[in-house]
């Protein structure tokens, strides 16, 4: 997987720089996410793996499937990927593009898994506190996992804050066994 990310990174950076210069980050984000979803469809994967089609034919089929969701520059991007046999990298390209976009916009998606449903007010307070701590705009995505017993686990990029009862019990058991 790391190899695929390494191959996808230059394409994602090129798309990001173009979108930034064109002031169309949202448009490119939507295009790349649509193209990534199309590339993951089983039928499309079969078409892309057929050796009887040329790169131009694969690109044209891909562009036809995506129809109106691709701009002219988006179509050129797809044709470039096809010419370099990199259409299968689209899901990785979309993920890297979103990371670059979030860094540019100074936003981060934070996943909060709690033992109970968080109220909207509590989510706002949590987002505000995390915004100050992380120095960026925070978008909270909350979910419930009753196996946590109590508390919450917060994931913000590479940072994980485990404030759950289950996590604390696991740390206590580890300390006792050491």
N, C-alpha and C positions, 0 to 999 in steps of 0.2 A: 504494500500500500504506500509506503514511503516513496518507492520508486515512481509510482503513478503521480503522486503529489509533486515530486521533483520535475517530472515531465510536464505537468499541467501548469506549474507556477509561471513560466515565461508567457504563456498564452493568457493567463488570468491577469498578469501585470500589464500586458499590452492592451487588453480589453479595458482594464481599469483606467489606464492612462488616456486612452482614446475617449472613453466615456467622461472622464473628468474634464478633458479639454473641450469636449462638446457640451459640457454641463448637462449630461443626461445619465447620471448614475442610476436613477430609478428605472429608466427605460431599459438600460443595459442589464440591470439586475433582473427585470422581468423577462427579457429575452433569453438570458442565460439559464434562468430557472426553468423556463418552458423547454428550451433545447435540451437541458439535462434530463428533464422528465421524459421527453420523446426518446432520447438515446437509451433510456433504461427499459423501454418497452421491449418485450420479447420479440415481437415481429420486426422491429427496427434493428435489434441486435442481429437477427438472422440475415436481414438485408445487408447490413454493414459487413458481415463476415463472408459474404459471397465473393469469391475471387473473380467471377465472371463480369462483375460490374467494375467500371473504371472509377477513379476518384471523382471525376466530374459527374458521372451518373449517380453515385452515392450522394454527393452534395446536392444535386438537383432533387432527388427523391426526398432528402431530409428537408430541404427548403420548401418543397411542395407540401409536405406533411405539416410543417410549422405555419404555413400559409401567411396570414397577415400579421403574425406576431413578430416577425423579423423585419427590421428596417433594411435598407440597402446595405448599410455598413455591417449589419448583423448577418446578412446573407453572404457578404464577402468574407466575414470571419469564419462562417461555416465552410465555405469553399476552401479557405486556407487550411482549416483543420483537416478537411477531407484530402487535400493534396498532400498533406504531411502524415496521413493515416493516423490522425489523432481525434477523430470524432468520439471515440469511446471514452476520452478523457473529460467530456463535457460535465459530468457530475462533479468531478474534482475541480475543474475550472470554475464552476459556479460557486462552490464552497469557498475557494480562495478569494474569488472576486468579492463575495459577501464579507469576508474578513477584512479585506482592504477597504471596502466601503464603510464598514463599521468604524475602522480606525480613522478614516478621513472625517467621518461625521461625529467622532468621539462618542459613539454609542456602544453599548454592550448588552447582550441578552443574558439575563440572569435567570437560571432555573431554580425555583424554590420547591422542594419536595417536603411536605409537612405531614404530620400524623392526622391533621384535621384541616378542613377547608378554611383558607385565610379570607378574611373580609376584605373588601375593596379598600377600606380605610387603612388596615394593617399593611396591605400590599403597597399603598402609597407611601406610608411611613418607612417601610423597608427600602423602597426604591430611593427615597430621599436620603436616607442614611448611607446607602451604598453609593449613591452619586457623589456624596462628599468624600467617602473613603477612596473610591476609585477614580475620582476626578473626571467623570464622564457621565453622559446621560444613560440611565439604566432603564431597560424594559424588562419587567418582571413577568415570567411565565410560571404560574403556580400549578402544582399538581398534588395529589394526595396519595400517600402510601401508609396505610394503617399499620404495617409491620414495623414502622419506626417507633411505635409505642407512644412517643411524645417528642416535642421539639421539631427541628427541621434540619434539612441538609441544603446548603446553598452552593450552587456551582456558577461561577463567573469566569468563563474562559478556562485558564489553567488553575484557578484558585478554587479550592473546595473548603467550605466551612461546615464541619459536621457537628451540629448542636443537638443531635437526636439522642434519645435515651438509649436506643439500640447501639449507637456508635460509642457512647460513653461506657456502656456495659461491656462492649467488645474490648475497649482500651483497658478497663479494669481487669478483665479476664486475662488479657495479654500481660499485664503488669504482674499479676499473681502467678502466672506460669513461668515468668522469666527468672 
